[in-house]
Amino acid sequence: MQIGNLIIEPWSKKNCIYRIIAIFLVLLWLTWGLVLFQEGNRLQDRLNELQLEAQRKEDMLRREAIYRRAAMGNQEASSSVQNAVDAFLQ
């Protein structure tokens, strides 16, 4: 292969070490990219889990608040009826 005035012979003893080093560096770079990609996916999955957990807690608190409001409303309604009956009897 010729690039300008530079002639690169395929796998000659002269450039064998440099080609092996270059191939090793390319493989190392690809491996590093794959590891970063997988780590990003793991972090994204964890973030999604945390968001779902926060949403579940928020929904649970909302349902609990609705239940308490309904219970207090029922309690007030029963006490107001009781007071009306007591007022009628007196």
Backbone torsions as a table, in degrees:
resi	resn	phi	psi	omega
1	MET	NA	139.0	-177.9
2	GLN	-123.8	127.1	174.8
3	ILE	-119.9	104.3	-176.1
4	GLY	62.5	-125.6	178.1
5	ASN	-88.7	-7.6	-176.8
6	LEU	-87.8	125.8	178.4
7	ILE	-109.7	121.6	179.8
8	ILE	-107.6	115.6	178.7
9	GLU	-84.9	138.3	-179.1
10	PRO	-72.0	120.2	175.2
11	TRP	52.5	48.9	172.1
12	SER	-82.8	164.3	-179.8
13	LYS	-63.7	-26.3	-178.3
14	LYS	-67.8	-44.2	-173.6
15	ASN	-107.9	9.8	-178.1
16	CYS	-62.4	-46.6	-178.6
17	ILE	-62.7	-43.9	-178.3
18	TYR	-65.9	-37.8	177.5
19	ARG	-67.1	-41.1	178.3
20	ILE	-63.0	-43.3	178.1
21	ILE	-63.1	-43.1	179.8
22	ALA	-64.1	-42.8	178.2
23	ILE	-63.7	-41.7	178.2
24	PHE	-61.8	-42.7	179.5
25	LEU	-66.2	-38.9	177.6
26	VAL	-65.0	-43.8	178.2
27	LEU	-63.8	-40.2	177.6
28	LEU	-62.7	-42.3	179.3
29	TRP	-64.3	-42.9	177.9
30	LEU	-64.1	-40.9	178.2
31	THR	-63.5	-43.3	178.7
32	TRP	-61.2	-42.8	177.8
33	GLY	-62.9	-41.0	178.4
34	LEU	-64.0	-42.7	179.0
35	VAL	-63.3	-43.4	178.8
36	LEU	-63.3	-39.6	179.0
37	PHE	-63.2	-45.9	179.9
38	GLN	-65.6	-39.1	178.8
39	GLU	-65.2	-39.4	176.5
40	GLY	-62.3	-41.4	177.2
41	ASN	-64.3	-41.3	178.4
42	ARG	-62.1	-43.8	179.4
43	LEU	-65.3	-39.0	178.3
44	GLN	-64.1	-41.7	177.5
45	ASP	-62.5	-43.0	179.5
46	ARG	-63.7	-41.4	178.4
47	LEU	-62.6	-41.7	177.5
48	ASN	-62.5	-41.7	178.0
49	GLU	-62.0	-43.1	-179.7
50	LEU	-65.4	-39.0	178.2
51	GLN	-65.8	-41.0	177.4
52	LEU	-64.4	-40.4	178.5
53	GLU	-62.3	-44.1	179.3
54	ALA	-64.4	-39.4	178.9
55	GLN	-66.0	-40.1	177.3
56	ARG	-62.8	-43.1	179.2
57	LYS	-63.2	-42.3	179.7
58	GLU	-63.9	-42.4	177.6
59	ASP	-63.2	-40.9	179.2
60	MET	-63.9	-43.4	178.5
61	LEU	-64.7	-39.0	178.8
62	ARG	-64.0	-44.5	178.6
63	ARG	-64.0	-39.3	178.7
64	GLU	-63.8	-40.8	178.9
65	ALA	-65.6	-40.9	178.1
66	ILE	-63.2	-42.4	179.0
67	TYR	-62.4	-43.5	-179.8
68	ARG	-65.2	-41.7	177.9
69	ARG	-62.0	-41.4	179.2
70	ALA	-65.7	-41.6	179.1
71	ALA	-64.2	-41.8	178.3
72	MET	-67.1	-37.6	177.6
73	GLY	-64.2	-41.6	177.5
74	ASN	-65.7	-38.6	180.0
75	GLN	-66.7	-42.7	179.4
76	GLU	-66.4	-38.8	179.8
77	ALA	-64.7	-42.3	-179.9
78	SER	-69.7	-36.5	179.3
79	SER	-71.6	-34.6	178.5
80	SER	-69.4	-36.1	176.3
81	VAL	-66.7	-42.6	179.5
82	GLN	-62.3	-40.4	178.7
83	ASN	-66.0	-38.2	179.5
84	ALA	-65.6	-41.5	178.6
85	VAL	-65.8	-42.8	178.1
86	ASP	-62.1	-39.5	179.5
87	ALA	-66.8	-35.7	-179.9
88	PHE	-69.4	-38.0	-178.5
89	LEU	-74.5	-25.0	-176.2
90	GLN	-84.0	NA	NA
